[in-house]
Amino acid sequence: MRRRVDGLQERRGQARISPKRLLAAVNARRLGAGLAVLRSDVYLEAKALLLEAARQIEEWKKRFELRAKRLNALKKTLIHGDPQFLTAADEPAAADRASHAAIVSTDGRLAVAVFAWRAGEMATKDEA
């Protein structure tokens, strides 16, 4: 299922890329063509990791700018508590007075939860 996120196309539930599988496929084609198998190289791996990080930074900068622009265009109607940054082992905790929630996770490694309530809603006795 495709969905539009921040002006960038992302596939929900998309399979993760396996570098080992990609290299094996290249080597299988090379063997079929009578060519030598490619060997791993520490320098090339470090170079590829650096290039990957640079590309990810650029993509995240674009995503950040689009998200900031969208947020700034919206009218704030709720009061929210502190955001919660979550990993797969964490579970968010909502205040008793919370009436709205947003939990997002773009890449599945980090989630952010924000809980909110309308201005004027009463705090519970534990939160007063």
KEKE-3310 file (N, C-alpha, C; in steps of 0.2 Angstrom, whole numbers, plus 5000, padded with zeros to 4 digits):
npx = (5004:5003:5007:5007:5019:5024:5027:5035:5037:5034:5034:5023:5027:5037:5050:5065:5081:5094:5110:5119:5111:5110:5123:5126:5117:5123:5135:5131:5126:5138:5146:5138:5141:5154:5163:5174:5171:5165:5174:5173:5178:5185:5188:5180:5168:5167:5167:5155:5146:5148:5143:5130:5125:5126:5117:5105:5105:5102:5089:5082:5083:5075:5063:5061:5060:5048:5039:5040:5035:5022:5017:5018:5008:4997:4983:4986:4977:4976:4982:4998:5007:5024:5034:5036:5049:5051:5057:5057:5055:5048:5033:5021:5015:5000:4993:4980:4970:4972:4965:4967:4978:4994:5004:5019:5030:5042:5053:5052:5061:5062:5049:5038:5027:5014:5003:4987:4976:4961:4961:4957:4951:4949:4962:4967:4966:4979:4987:4987)
npy = (4994:5011:5027:5045:5054:5068:5074:5065:5049:5035:5018:5009:4996:4992:4980:4978:4983:4972:4971:4960:4951:4958:4959:4945:4942:4950:4944:4931:4933:4938:4926:4918:4924:4921:4928:4934:4932:4946:4953:4958:4974:4983:4997:5001:4998:5007:5019:5018:5018:5031:5038:5034:5039:5053:5055:5051:5061:5072:5069:5068:5082:5088:5082:5087:5101:5101:5096:5105:5116:5112:5111:5124:5130:5126:5128:5130:5121:5113:5109:5102:5089:5084:5078:5060:5050:5035:5018:5001:4994:5001:5008:5020:5033:5040:5055:5056:5065:5067:5069:5068:5061:5058:5047:5043:5035:5035:5027:5015:5013:5022:5030:5043:5050:5060:5067:5076:5089:5099:5117:5123:5111:5101:5097:5081:5075:5070:5077:5090)
npz = (5000:4996:5002:5004:5010:5018:5005:4999:4992:5001:5005:5015:5026:5018:5012:5019:5013:5009:5009:5008:5001:4989:4984:4983:4972:4962:4961:4957:4944:4938:4939:4931:4919:4917:4924:4938:4955:4965:4979:4996:5003:5015:5014:5004:5009:5020:5013:5006:5016:5021:5010:5010:5022:5020:5009:5016:5026:5018:5013:5025:5029:5019:5022:5035:5033:5025:5034:5045:5038:5035:5049:5053:5046:5051:5063:5080:5091:5103:5119:5123:5131:5135:5122:5118:5116:5108:5108:5100:5112:5121:5128:5126:5137:5142:5148:5160:5157:5144:5128:5114:5102:5094:5086:5078:5066:5056:5050:5057:5067:5077:5087:5089:5102:5105:5116:5120:5125:5126:5128:5144:5148:5163:5174:5180:5198:5201:5192:5195)
capx = (5000:5007:5004:5011:5022:5029:5029:5040:5034:5036:5030:5022:5029:5042:5055:5072:5087:5099:5116:5122:5107:5111:5130:5125:5114:5128:5140:5128:5126:5145:5147:5135:5144:5161:5168:5176:5166:5168:5176:5172:5183:5184:5188:5174:5162:5167:5165:5148:5142:5148:5139:5123:5123:5126:5110:5100:5104:5099:5082:5079:5083:5069:5057:5061:5057:5041:5035:5040:5030:5015:5015:5017:5002:4991:4982:4986:4970:4977:4988:5000:5012:5030:5034:5039:5053:5051:5060:5052:5054:5045:5026:5019:5010:4996:4990:4973:4966:4973:4959:4969:4985:4997:5010:5022:5036:5044:5057:5051:5066:5060:5042:5036:5021:5012:4996:4985:4969:4959:4962:4951:4949:4952:4968:4965:4969:4986:4991:4986)
capy = (5000:5017:5033:5050:5056:5074:5075:5060:5043:5029:5012:5006:4989:4990:4976:4982:4981:4967:4972:4953:4948:4962:4957:4938:4943:4953:4938:4926:4936:4937:4919:4915:4927:4918:4933:4932:4934:4952:4952:4964:4978:4988:5004:5003:4998:5014:5024:5017:5020:5038:5041:5033:5044:5059:5054:5051:5068:5077:5067:5070:5089:5089:5080:5091:5107:5100:5095:5112:5121:5110:5112:5131:5132:5123:5132:5126:5121:5109:5110:5095:5087:5083:5072:5054:5047:5028:5013:4995:4991:5006:5009:5027:5034:5046:5058:5054:5071:5067:5067:5067:5058:5057:5043:5043:5032:5035:5021:5009:5012:5027:5033:5049:5050:5067:5067:5083:5090:5106:5122:5123:5104:5101:5092:5076:5077:5068:5081:5097)
capz = (5000:4995:5005:5002:5017:5017:4998:4997:4992:5005:5005:5021:5026:5013:5014:5020:5008:5011:5006:5007:4995:4983:4982:4980:4966:4957:4960:4953:4937:4936:4938:4925:4913:4917:4928:4944:4961:4969:4986:5000:5004:5021:5012:5000:5013:5023:5008:5004:5022:5021:5005:5012:5027:5016:5006:5021:5029:5013:5013:5031:5028:5015:5026:5041:5030:5023:5041:5048:5034:5037:5056:5054:5042:5055:5069:5086:5095:5108:5123:5123:5135:5133:5117:5121:5110:5109:5104:5100:5118:5125:5128:5128:5143:5141:5154:5161:5154:5137:5124:5108:5102:5088:5087:5072:5065:5048:5048:5061:5072:5082:5086:5094:5104:5108:5119:5121:5128:5124:5133:5148:5151:5169:5176:5185:5204:5201:5188:5197)
cpx = (5004:5003:5009:5013:5026:5031:5034:5036:5037:5031:5029:5023:5034:5048:5062:5077:5092:5105:5119:5118:5109:5118:5130:5122:5119:5133:5137:5128:5133:5147:5144:5138:5152:5166:5169:5171:5169:5169:5175:5178:5181:5184:5182:5168:5161:5165:5158:5144:5142:5143:5131:5121:5122:5119:5105:5099:5101:5091:5079:5079:5076:5063:5056:5058:5050:5037:5035:5035:5023:5013:5014:5011:4996:4990:4982:4980:4970:4983:4991:5006:5019:5030:5038:5043:5054:5055:5055:5051:5050:5037:5024:5014:5006:4993:4983:4968:4967:4966:4961:4976:4987:5004:5013:5028:5037:5047:5056:5056:5065:5053:5042:5029:5019:5004:4994:4978:4967:4960:4956:4949:4953:4957:4965:4969:4977:4990:4991:4992)
cpy = (5006:5022:5039:5053:5062:5075:5070:5054:5038:5023:5009:4998:4987:4986:4980:4979:4977:4968:4965:4950:4952:4960:4950:4938:4945:4947:4933:4927:4935:4930:4916:4918:4925:4923:4931:4935:4941:4950:4959:4967:4983:4995:5006:5003:5005:5019:5024:5019:5028:5041:5040:5038:5051:5060:5055:5058:5072:5075:5069:5078:5091:5088:5085:5098:5106:5099:5101:5116:5119:5112:5120:5134:5130:5128:5127:5126:5117:5111:5103:5095:5086:5077:5066:5051:5039:5023:5007:4993:4995:5006:5016:5027:5040:5048:5056:5059:5071:5065:5066:5064:5058:5053:5041:5039:5031:5029:5015:5008:5017:5029:5039:5049:5057:5066:5074:5083:5097:5110:5122:5116:5104:5095:5087:5078:5075:5073:5088:5099)
cpz = (5000:4999:5004:5009:5015:5010:4995:4997:4996:5004:5012:5021:5021:5016:5015:5015:5012:5007:5004:5001:4989:4980:4980:4974:4960:4956:4956:4946:4934:4935:4932:4919:4913:4920:4935:4949:4964:4976:4989:5001:5010:5019:5008:5004:5017:5019:5007:5010:5023:5016:5007:5017:5024:5013:5011:5025:5024:5013:5019:5031:5025:5019:5032:5038:5028:5029:5044:5045:5035:5044:5056:5050:5046:5061:5075:5090:5101:5113:5124:5128:5132:5128:5121:5115:5112:5105:5104:5107:5123:5123:5130:5134:5142:5148:5154:5157:5147:5133:5116:5108:5095:5089:5080:5072:5058:5046:5052:5067:5078:5081:5091:5095:5107:5110:5121:5123:5126:5130:5137:5151:5158:5170:5181:5192:5204:5197:5190:5201)
residu = (MET:ARG:ARG:ARG:VAL:ASP:GLY:LEU:GLN:GLU:ARG:ARG:GLY:GLN:ALA:ARG:ILE:SER:PRO:LYS:ARG:LEU:LEU:ALA:ALA:VAL:ASN:ALA:ARG:ARG:LEU:GLY:ALA:GLY:LEU:ALA:VAL:LEU:ARG:SER:ASP:VAL:TYR:LEU:GLU:ALA:LYS:ALA:LEU:LEU:LEU:GLU:ALA:ALA:ARG:GLN:ILE:GLU:GLU:TRP:LYS:LYS:ARG:PHE:GLU:LEU:ARG:ALA:LYS:ARG:LEU:ASN:ALA:LEU:LYS:LYS:THR:LEU:ILE:HIS:GLY:ASP:PRO:GLN:PHE:LEU:THR:ALA:ALA:ASP:GLU:PRO:ALA:ALA:ALA:ASP:ARG:ALA:SER:HIS:ALA:ALA:ILE:VAL:SER:THR:ASP:GLY:ARG:LEU:ALA:VAL:ALA:VAL:PHE:ALA:TRP:ARG:ALA:GLY:GLU:MET:ALA:THR:LYS:ASP:GLU:ALA)
# end
